[in-house]
Amino acid sequence: MENDRLWGRLVDRHHRILRSETVPIVDGDTESAFLELCHRFDIQRPIQLHKHAYEYENFNTTFYTQEHFTEPISFFRLEIERISAHGPSQTRTRLPIEDA
């Protein structure tokens, strides 16, 4: 996880990026990097659901919409993505159709 970064994007309804920031993930502490992104965007920390942890662990990305915030937001969704210093992972899940 050395030199990995967390990329955050505020996106509007038309899928345009309104604002984008990246922060380093220090010592594998994704939570601190996420809080730093929220601080830089000047937004509250959204509610974390099981779906967010699952998507982040399996796909290195997840997103949050108005339903995940307790205050109104001025964007359509917050997207976060882990960017690896070594490029995309070489491992992937095989689909059952590939084994047929």
Secondary structure by P-SEA (a helix, b strand, c coil): cccbbbbbbbccccccccbbbbbbbcccaaaaaaaaaaaaaccccccccaaaaaaaaaccccccccccccccccccbbbbbbbbccccccbbbbcccccc
